[in-house]
Amino acid sequence: MPDGQPEDLVLRLLRDMRENMAAKDDISDLRSEIRSLRADVASDIHTLDAKIDTTSKDISDQIVGLRRAVIDYHSSVVGHGNIIADLEARIRRVEQRLGLDEPH
């Protein structure tokens, strides 16, 4: 188009339509990418939920095992404590019957 001449109205409208269509295509592409990202995020959340459930169960099992070990240890220590207390009482009675002095 030569300089100084008015632009053809039809040509200008066609150019505007082409720009609008390109913008609509870009928006459509963005919407498609957003849908894909949403699906990826949903999948990742589902995977994380499964991992959290597994980890929670593992931790729960470990706590149960630890609780059992503490109870077993406590029972053993209390049992030994009772045996030691009984032995000390017997030794005191033996010392009293024999008339032995208690250590200073």
Secondary structure as UniProt FT lines:
FT   TURN            3..4
FT   HELIX           9..98
//
